[in-house]
Amino acid sequence: GFGAVKSGAGHELKQLIERYRIPFATTLDGKGIISERHPLCAGVFCDSGHSAAWEAFLDADLVLAVGNSFAQHATFGFRDDLFADRKLLHIN
């Protein structure tokens, strides 16, 4: 999310996803923190985002959200069931 961009955490996030081979998606505000051409990138996760990001989210047992405000677009209109079948670890 934008919080990760604002704090300059891109390098550390890239190291984390590469070390543990973690697929990732960004929010609209987080675009560019790690290249969308990165092989582990599933795209943008939002109501107008990429289907691959949604599919990666549905396959996840755990979602690591870094600097995400969980605004309307990133939660598909504040869906209350978004994390019903998966655990959320939110670092802000």
C-alpha positions in Angstrom: 0.0 0.0 0.0 0.9 3.7 0.0 2.2 3.4 3.5 5.0 1.1 2.3 5.7 3.4 -0.6 5.8 6.5 1.7 8.1 4.8 4.1 10.5 3.7 1.4 10.2 0.0 2.2 10.4 -1.2 -1.4 13.9 -2.7 -1.2 13.1 -4.6 2.0 9.8 -5.9 0.6 11.6 -7.1 -2.6 14.1 -8.9 -0.5 11.4 -10.6 1.6 9.3 -11.8 -1.4 12.4 -13.0 -3.3 13.9 -14.9 -0.3 10.6 -16.7 0.5 9.2 -16.8 -3.0 6.0 -15.0 -2.0 3.7 -14.0 -4.8 2.6 -10.4 -4.3 0.0 -7.9 -5.5 -0.1 -4.1 -5.0 -3.0 -1.7 -4.3 -3.5 1.2 -6.7 -1.6 3.4 -4.2 1.2 0.9 -3.9 1.9 0.5 -7.6 5.5 0.7 -8.4 6.9 -0.2 -5.0 8.2 -3.4 -6.7 8.2 -3.7 -10.5 5.0 -5.1 -11.9 7.3 -7.0 -14.3 8.7 -9.0 -11.4 8.1 -12.7 -11.9 6.3 -13.0 -8.5 3.9 -10.1 -9.3 0.3 -11.0 -9.6 -0.8 -7.4 -10.5 -2.9 -4.8 -8.9 -5.4 -6.0 -6.3 -8.6 -3.8 -6.3 -12.1 -3.8 -7.8 -10.6 -2.6 -11.2 -7.4 -4.6 -10.9 -6.0 -7.8 -12.4 -7.7 -11.1 -12.3 -4.4 -12.8 -11.5 -4.2 -10.7 -8.3 -7.7 -11.8 -7.3 -6.8 -15.5 -8.0 -3.6 -15.3 -6.0 -5.6 -13.8 -3.1 -8.2 -16.5 -3.3 -5.4 -19.2 -3.2 -3.7 -17.6 -0.1 -4.0 -19.0 3.4 -2.2 -15.9 4.7 -2.3 -12.4 3.4 0.5 -10.1 4.4 -0.6 -6.5 4.0 2.1 -3.9 4.3 1.2 -0.2 4.5 -2.3 -0.9 3.3 -5.2 1.4 4.5 -7.9 -1.1 3.3 -9.7 1.7 1.5 -12.8 1.1 -0.6 -11.1 0.0 -3.9 -8.6 -2.4 -2.1 -11.5 -4.1 -0.3 -13.9 -4.3 -3.2 -16.3 -1.9 -1.6 -15.5 -2.8 2.0 -16.6 -6.5 1.6 -16.9 -7.9 5.1 -16.2 -11.4 4.0 -12.9 -10.6 2.3 -10.7 -12.3 4.9 -13.3 -14.9 6.0 -11.3 -17.9 4.8 -7.7 -16.6 5.3 -5.6 -15.1 7.9 -4.5 -11.5 7.7 -1.1 -10.1 9.0 -1.3 -6.3 8.7 1.9 -4.3 9.1 1.3 -0.5 9.0 
